[in-house]
Amino acid sequence: MSKKVFIDPGHGGKDSGAIGVNNLLEKTINLQVAKKVDSLLKKQGLDVKLSRDSDIFLSLNDRTTIANNWKADCFVSIHCNAFDGIAKGIETFAYKSNTSDLATKVHHQVLNTGAYTLNRGVKTASFYVLRNTAMRACLIELAFIDNVEDSKILTQRQDDLALGIAKGVCEYLGIEYKPNHELPDIKPPVVDSDTFYRVVCGSFNNKVYAEERLEELKKLGFDDAFITVFKKEGN
């Protein structure tokens, strides 16, 4: 049975979380990064559940109750920091120092991506979602949404942030993280061998342009590409 990972994008709905540079909303960044983490972990064969996959409000109790009932193996809450527009950097929280292994691994792997301005370290805090989860939990503050430099990380380095979180989760679970190109290429089964699906790569009303596109496709290795001619009805 695959391990269960619960990803909690903080805030949502009527609760926007922190408001940052150019009215950037924390709830939006949290969800965008969480969905990327979800996709990466599923490609590693893990069972993943998001507390929310849209812009809805959930109480803290809702989040922990869903995770506990699902019997997740670990819980990662994703947030953005905010303070005075000057503070910056990444920090990750665990409930207690003796339960900080998940937080430490996630924090370390995000640092490895280079997607941060300052390492604020792994800390402990009595946050509700850390205190009331039955499994190992951590809360990561990706960057300061009200800091100009950090806000760029939150909008432009989401893939790196998600990759770091995913790798940290895998490390905690004792699973080797495999890049996509190393994963097995599983083809869907043929449903109907008498049905074929044609892929169209452009339509042109000038034969020269059509032939140029065909030549481009041939150079890319699509040897079975060809040109078909059709006319509009009534012509």
Residue pairs with C-beta under 8 A, 6 or more apart in sequence:
2 45
2 46
2 47
3 46
3 47
3 73
3 74
3 173
3 175
4 46
4 47
4 48
4 49
4 70
4 71
4 72
4 73
5 41
5 46
5 47
5 48
5 49
5 72
5 73
5 74
5 76
5 169
5 173
6 48
6 49
6 50
6 51
6 66
6 67
6 70
6 72
6 74
6 75
6 76
6 135
7 34
7 37
7 38
7 41
7 48
7 49
7 50
7 51
7 76
7 78
8 34
8 50
8 51
8 63
8 67
8 75
8 76
8 77
8 78
8 129
9 27
9 30
9 31
9 33
9 34
9 35
9 50
9 51
9 52
9 78
10 17
10 26
10 27
10 30
10 77
10 78
10 79
10 139
11 17
11 26
11 27
11 30
11 79
12 27
12 30
12 31
12 52
12 55
12 56
12 57
12 58
13 27
13 55
13 56
13 57
13 58
14 57
15 27
15 57
16 25
16 26
16 27
17 25
17 26
17 27
17 30
17 79
17 80
18 26
18 80
18 81
18 82
18 145
18 146
19 25
19 26
19 82
19 145
19 146
20 26
20 80
20 82
20 144
20 145
20 146
20 147
20 151
20 154
21 145
21 146
21 147
21 148
21 151
22 151
24 145
24 151
24 154
24 155
26 79
26 80
26 82
26 145
27 55
28 55
29 80
29 142
29 145
29 154
29 155
29 158
30 78
30 79
30 80
31 52
31 53
31 54
31 55
32 158
33 78
33 142
33 158
33 161
33 162
33 165
34 50
34 78
35 50
35 53
36 158
36 159
36 161
36 162
37 48
37 76
37 78
37 162
37 165
37 166
37 169
38 48
38 50
38 53
39 162
40 162
40 163
40 166
41 48
41 166
41 169
41 170
42 48
43 180
43 183
44 166
44 170
44 175
44 177
44 178
44 183
46 169
46 170
46 173
46 175
49 66
49 67
49 70
49 72
51 58
51 62
51 63
51 66
51 67
52 58
60 128
60 129
60 132
61 128
61 132
63 77
63 129
64 75
64 128
64 129
64 132
64 133
67 75
67 133
67 134
67 135
68 132
68 133
68 134
68 135
71 134
71 135
72 133
72 135
73 135
73 136
73 173
74 102
74 135
74 136
74 137
74 138
74 169
74 172
74 173
75 129
75 133
75 135
75 136
75 137
75 138
76 102
76 106
76 137
76 138
76 139
76 140
76 165
76 169
77 127
77 129
77 130
77 137
77 138
77 139
77 140
78 139
78 140
78 142
78 165
79 139
79 140
79 141
79 142
80 141
80 142
80 143
80 144
80 145
80 154
81 87
81 89
81 91
81 141
81 142
81 143
81 144
81 145
81 150
82 144
82 145
82 146
83 144
83 146
84 146
85 146
85 147
85 148
86 147
87 144
87 147
88 117
88 118
88 143
88 144
88 147
88 149
88 150
89 116
89 117
89 118
89 119
89 120
89 143
89 144
89 150
90 107
90 110
90 111
90 116
90 117
90 118
90 119
90 120
90 140
90 141
90 142
90 143
91 107
91 120
91 121
91 122
91 123
91 140
91 141
92 103
92 104
92 106
92 107
92 110
92 122
92 123
92 138
92 139
92 140
92 141
93 103
93 122
93 123
93 124
93 125
93 127
93 130
93 138
93 139
93 140
93 141
94 100
94 101
94 102
94 103
94 104
94 122
94 123
94 124
94 130
94 137
94 138
95 124
95 125
95 126
95 127
95 130
95 131
95 137
96 124
97 124
99 136
99 137
100 122
100 124
100 138
101 136
101 172
102 136
102 137
102 138
102 168
102 169
102 172
103 122
103 138
103 139
103 140
104 122
105 168
105 169
105 171
105 172
106 138
106 140
106 164
106 165
106 168
106 169
106 172
107 121
107 122
107 140
107 168
108 168
109 163
109 164
109 165
109 167
109 168
109 171
110 116
110 140
110 142
110 160
110 161
110 164
110 165
110 168
111 119
111 164
112 164
112 167
113 157
113 160
113 161
113 163
113 164
114 160
115 153
115 157
115 160
115 161
115 164
116 143
116 153
117 143
117 147
117 149
117 150
117 153
120 141
125 139
127 139
129 137
129 139
130 137
130 138
130 139
136 172
140 165
142 153
142 154
142 161
143 150
143 151
143 153
143 154
144 150
144 151
145 151
145 154
153 161
154 161
166 177
167 177
170 176
170 177
171 177
201 213
201 217
201 225
202 210
202 213
204 210
204 213
210 227
211 227
214 225
214 226
214 227
217 225
218 225
